[in-house]
Amino acid sequence: MNGALITPYGGSLVEPVVPDTLTVYLEKTANLRRKVRGAIAYPVVILTVALGVVFIMVIKIVPIFENVYARANATLPAPTRSLIWVSGLVRQYTFLVFLAGVLGVVAFYFALQTDVGRRLFDRAKLNVPLFGSLVRKAIMARVCRTLGVLLNSGIPLIEAMETVSRVAGNRIIENALILATRRMRDGGTIAATLRETGEFPSMVVQLVATGEESGTLPSMLGKAALYYEQQVDNAVATLSTLIEPVMIVVMGAIAGSIIFALYLPIFTLGQALRGGVR
């Protein structure tokens, strides 16, 4: 024998192989995190720019039209009156608006430092449209990859589960792993305890059950991680294709609504003038 250590799940631990395995693991984890952050950052940046444009229009463009309509003694429709009212409110209380925004960010930050706030935020990340499934798939890939590497390196199952719960990166999944670990201490199987939490897809549960029965759990976890990494790649590619037109439509709708409200009195005035000529 060459000194290899056989693990309880059929893997072998050979001293020179561990650094290579760890390097691959770290590269895959960093690459996965980078892809998810990139997919989420794009719409956030676009929405921030859109809000900036709207703010400039409200405090700079709307007052110009307000003065024109005031000199013309025009009767303003409801959308225009509402926009002018919002513009006046923002201009009058600009400092308070910024202060409220800063206080909101600070309150959000401190809320994330609490267990309840963190759990609510992490639950929201898993349920947000379009991006929730992407976040969950990335977490599943990380969890499966980490657990597989730990088991293949000879770490006992319970200890490996406890370690994975600390690197899940989501409080909901972390609590589910902790609960599963407690049930495993009482004699439950990995697949059964993961299924009972309700937070793990059937794909993960099935592959884990197969690995338990065949003694190839690290290998099955690696296959699950590979599957979800490919799912993340596909989801990022799909989102990259869909997000741009969606964000263009959103920005167009926001700017178009403001422009429509500003020019609506001109349209109604023109219709009235044509009616008077007739």
C-alpha positions in Angstrom: 0.0 0.0 0.0 1.2 3.6 -0.6 0.0 5.0 2.7 -3.4 6.1 1.5 -6.1 6.5 4.1 -9.4 4.9 3.2 -12.4 7.0 4.3 -15.7 5.5 5.6 -17.4 6.5 2.3 -15.0 4.8 -0.2 -12.7 7.8 -0.8 -9.0 7.8 -0.1 -6.9 10.5 1.5 -3.4 10.8 0.0 -1.3 13.6 1.4 -0.1 15.1 -2.0 -3.6 15.1 -3.4 -5.2 17.2 -0.6 -3.7 20.6 -1.7 -4.8 20.0 -5.3 -8.3 19.1 -4.1 -8.4 22.2 -1.9 -7.2 24.4 -4.7 -9.9 23.2 -7.1 -12.5 23.6 -4.3 -11.5 27.2 -3.6 -11.4 28.1 -7.3 -14.8 26.6 -7.9 -16.3 28.3 -4.9 -14.8 31.7 -5.7 -15.9 31.4 -9.4 -19.4 30.5 -8.3 -19.7 33.4 -5.9 -18.3 35.8 -8.6 -20.9 34.7 -11.1 -23.8 35.1 -8.7 -22.6 38.5 -7.5 -22.2 39.6 -11.1 -25.7 38.6 -12.1 -27.2 40.4 -9.1 -25.0 43.5 -9.4 -26.1 44.5 -12.9 -29.8 45.1 -12.2 -28.9 46.9 -8.9 -26.6 49.3 -10.8 -29.2 49.9 -13.4 -31.9 50.6 -10.8 -29.6 52.9 -9.0 -28.9 54.9 -12.2 -32.6 55.0 -12.9 -33.4 56.4 -9.5 -30.7 59.0 -10.0 -32.2 60.0 -13.3 -35.7 60.2 -11.8 -34.4 62.3 -8.9 -32.7 64.8 -11.3 -35.9 65.0 -13.4 -38.0 65.6 -10.3 -35.9 68.5 -8.9 -34.7 70.1 -12.1 -37.1 69.4 -15.0 -40.5 69.4 -13.2 -40.1 72.9 -11.8 -39.6 74.3 -15.3 -42.9 72.9 -16.5 -44.5 73.9 -13.2 -43.6 77.6 -13.8 -44.8 77.4 -17.4 -48.2 76.0 -16.4 -48.5 78.5 -13.5 -47.9 81.5 -15.9 -50.5 80.1 -18.3 -53.1 79.5 -15.6 -53.5 76.0 -17.1 -55.9 73.5 -15.4 -53.7 70.5 -14.6 -54.8 66.9 -14.7 -54.4 64.7 -11.7 -51.1 62.9 -12.8 -49.4 66.3 -13.4 -50.6 67.7 -10.1 -49.4 64.6 -8.3 -45.9 64.8 -9.9 -45.6 68.5 -9.1 -46.6 67.9 -5.5 -44.0 65.1 -5.2 -41.4 67.4 -6.8 -42.2 70.2 -4.4 -42.0 67.9 -1.4 -38.7 66.5 -2.5 -37.2 69.9 -3.2 -38.5 71.4 0.1 -37.2 68.4 2.2 -34.2 67.3 0.1 -32.0 67.1 3.2 -34.6 65.1 5.1 -35.0 62.8 2.1 -31.3 62.1 2.0 -31.2 61.7 5.8 -34.1 59.2 5.7 -32.2 57.3 3.0 -29.0 57.2 5.1 -30.9 56.2 8.2 -32.7 53.5 6.3 -29.4 52.1 5.1 -27.9 52.2 8.7 -31.1 50.6 10.1 -30.9 47.9 7.5 -27.3 47.2 8.3 -27.9 46.9 12.0 -31.0 44.7 11.4 -28.7 42.3 9.5 -26.6 42.0 12.6 -29.5 40.5 14.5 -30.5 36.8 14.1 -34.1 37.7 13.2 -33.1 40.3 10.7 -30.5 38.1 9.0 -33.0 35.2 8.8 -35.7 37.4 7.2 -33.2 38.8 4.7 -31.8 35.4 3.8 -35.3 34.1 3.4 -36.2 37.0 1.1 -33.1 36.2 -1.0 -34.3 32.7 -1.5 -37.8 33.9 -2.5 -37.1 36.9 -4.7 -38.3 36.5 -8.2 -35.8 35.5 -10.9 -32.8 35.6 -8.5 -34.1 33.4 -5.6 -33.6 30.2 -7.5 -30.1 31.3 -8.6 -29.1 32.0 -5.0 -30.5 28.6 -3.8 -28.6 26.7 -6.6 -25.4 28.5 -5.8 -25.8 27.6 -2.1 -26.6 24.0 -2.9 -23.5 23.8 -5.1 -21.3 25.2 -2.3 -22.8 23.0 0.4 -22.5 19.8 -1.7 -19.0 20.7 -2.8 -17.8 21.5 0.7 -19.3 18.4 2.3 -18.0 16.2 -0.4 -14.4 17.5 0.0 -14.6 17.2 3.8 -15.8 13.6 3.7 -13.3 12.6 1.0 -10.6 14.0 3.2 -11.5 11.7 6.1 -13.5 14.2 8.3 -16.2 12.4 10.3 -19.7 13.0 9.0 -21.1 14.9 12.0 -18.1 17.2 12.2 -18.3 17.7 8.4 -22.0 18.7 8.6 -21.2 21.2 11.4 -18.5 22.7 9.3 -20.7 23.0 6.2 -23.4 24.7 8.2 -20.9 27.5 9.0 -20.0 28.1 5.4 -23.4 27.8 3.8 -23.7 31.6 3.5 -27.4 31.7 4.2 -29.0 31.6 7.7 -32.0 29.6 6.5 -29.8 26.8 5.0 -27.4 27.0 7.9 -30.3 26.4 10.4 -31.6 23.6 8.2 -28.1 21.9 8.3 -27.9 22.3 12.0 -31.3 20.8 12.5 -30.3 17.9 10.2 -27.1 17.3 12.1 -29.0 17.1 15.4 -31.4 14.5 13.9 -28.5 12.6 12.6 -27.0 12.4 16.1 -30.3 10.7 17.1 -29.8 8.0 14.4 -31.4 9.6 11.3 -30.0 9.1 7.9 -28.5 12.1 6.0 -31.1 11.9 3.2 -34.0 11.6 5.6 -32.9 14.5 7.8 -32.2 16.8 4.8 -35.7 16.0 3.4 -37.4 16.8 6.7 -36.0 20.3 6.7 -37.8 21.1 3.5 -34.9 23.4 2.3 -33.1 20.9 0.1 -34.2 20.1 -3.5 -35.2 16.5 -4.3 -32.1 16.2 -6.5 -29.8 16.6 -3.6 -31.8 14.3 -1.3 -31.9 11.6 -4.0 -28.2 11.7 -4.7 -27.4 11.7 -1.0 -29.6 8.7 -0.5 -27.9 6.9 -3.3 -24.5 7.8 -1.9 -25.5 6.5 1.5 -26.7 3.2 0.2 -23.8 2.6 -2.1 -21.0 4.0 0.2 -20.1 6.6 -2.4 -21.5 9.7 -0.7 -18.5 12.0 -1.5 -18.8 11.1 -5.1 -22.6 11.7 -5.2 -22.1 15.0 -3.5 -19.5 16.0 -6.1 -22.0 15.1 -8.9 -24.7 17.2 -7.1 -22.3 20.1 -6.8 -21.3 19.8 -10.5 -25.0 19.7 -11.5 -25.9 22.9 -9.6 -22.7 24.7 -10.8 -23.9 24.0 -14.3 -27.4 25.2 -13.3 -25.9 28.4 -12.0 -24.0 28.9 -15.3 -27.2 28.4 -17.3 -29.2 30.6 -15.0 -26.6 33.4 -15.2 -26.6 33.1 -19.0 -30.4 33.3 -19.2 -30.6 36.2 -16.7 -27.9 38.1 -18.7 -30.1 37.7 -21.8 -33.3 38.7 -20.1 -32.2 41.4 -17.6 -31.1 43.9 -20.2 -34.4 44.2 -22.1 -36.4 44.0 -18.8 -34.4 46.8 -17.2 -34.7 48.9 -20.4 -38.5 48.5 -20.2 -38.5 49.4 -16.5 -36.4 52.5 -17.0 -38.5 53.4 -20.0 -41.7 53.0 -18.1 -40.4 55.2 -15.2 -39.1 58.0 -17.4 -42.1 57.7 -19.7 -44.5 58.1 -16.9 -42.8 61.3 -15.7 -42.7 62.7 -19.3 -46.3 61.7 -19.9 -47.4 63.5 -16.7 -45.4 66.6 -17.7 -46.8 66.9 -21.2 -50.3 65.8 -20.5 -51.6 69.4 -19.9 -50.2 70.4 -23.3 -52.1 67.6 -25.0 -55.3 68.5 -23.3 -54.8 72.2 -24.1 -54.2 71.4 -27.7 -57.4 69.3 -27.8 -59.3 72.2 -26.2 -58.0 74.7 -28.8 -59.0 72.4 -31.7 -62.4 72.1 -30.2 -62.8 75.9 -29.9 -61.7 76.5 -33.5 -64.4 74.1 -34.7 
